[in-house]
């Protein structure tokens, strides 16, 4: 049962990463066409921060296994 929960959590993380990536690309295209609204700018900052935190957490988990 625990194994199934891990698989579902991993799938959810992958789906969230892909959807955030596509939305971030969409925001970048909008930025080239017109000025972003405050909400769009906030979303872009939150997505960038989340990706940074994900990279840091993956790095920590890799280093801790050594």
N, C-alpha and C positions, 0 to 999 in steps of 0.2 A: 504494500500500500504506500509506503514511504517512497519507493522507487517511482511509482506512478505520479506522485505529487511532485517529485523532482523533475520528471519529464514535462509535466504540464507547466511548471514554473519556467523551465528553460524555453519552451515553445512560446509562452507569453512574453518573455523577455525579448526573444528574437523578433516577434511580431511588433512589439513596441519600438524596437530599434529601427526596423524597416519603415514603419509608419512615420516615426519622427524624422527619419532621414528624408523621406519624400516630402514631408511638409516643410522641412527646412529648405530643401531645394526650391519648392514653390515660393517660399518667402524671399529667397534670393532673386528669383525671376521677377517678382513683384517689385523688389527694390530697384532693379534696373529700369523698370517701366515708369514707376512713379515713387513718390515718397511714401514710406511705410507709416501706418497709423501707430499710435502708441501701443495698442494691443498686439499688433503684428511684431513690433520691435520687442515687446516683452516676451512673446512666444519664442522669438529667435534667441534671445538671451537665455531663457530657461532651457531650451533644447541644447544649446552649446554647453551650458553648465552641466546638464545631465550627462552629456557625452563625456565631458571631462571627468566627472565623478565616476562614471562607468570604467573609464580607462584606468583611473587610479585604483579602483577596487579590484579590477582584474590583475593589475600589476602587483598589488599587495597579496592577493591570493596565490599568484605564481611564486613570488619570493618566499612566502611563508611555507611553501611545500618543500623547499630546499632544505 
